[in-house]
Amino acid sequence: MSQMEPKFPSTRSPVLIRQATEEDLQLMASDMIRYLPEGLFPHLGKRFVRRWMQTFLTEQYGVALVAVTIDAPRQQVGFLIGSTNQIHHVADVLHQHKWSLLRAGLVALCLRPRVLFHFLRTRARPYLRRIMGHNNGPDDGSVPRPATAVITSLVVLPTVRGEGIGRFLVEDFLERAEADQASLAELVTTAGAEGAGRFYTKIGWERVEERYSKDGTPIHTYHHSFQ
């Protein structure tokens, strides 16, 4: 995990951007479920999301940033999680946390029969392949890919959007990715007004792909090149 000094962006709403801690995870998980409900993980509940987010604190290529107000009491107004090398991060997480995440996921699914049925219908096979060790790491025999950093989730509270906080979280992430020698950064967002495509286009990212998620939602992939 990259180490950098906290930053004080010059925005209309003074904030500090720093690395997340264990104490931040509960609110980060709540905000993800509330503001980024797409996909499987938010439907597995706060306990699972918190456990999953914890891997971005502990693993070498994980990045977990929070934006907090500098006034007392400090309030969390945004966060970003991602990895500076997605292939290596996934391999590390599976090596270190596969069974604990699997147990947490199974418990969450068993408590939510409708989510379990949806998981079996849309995701069970690729997840099983990953758990069994197929295509888990950087040396799986495939054609070498560029070192790609991935923004997994970015949330800024609606009350402070438009004040530059999201931009500074992304810029901090890109600095860490470049320091870890990533050649490309990538993210996926929901298409249309429900997603953040306009924001990423405004700050210089390029839309490179349109497709549908496993849930049938139209999504767009964006790239940022370091070269």
Disulfide bonds with the S-S distance in Angstrom:
none
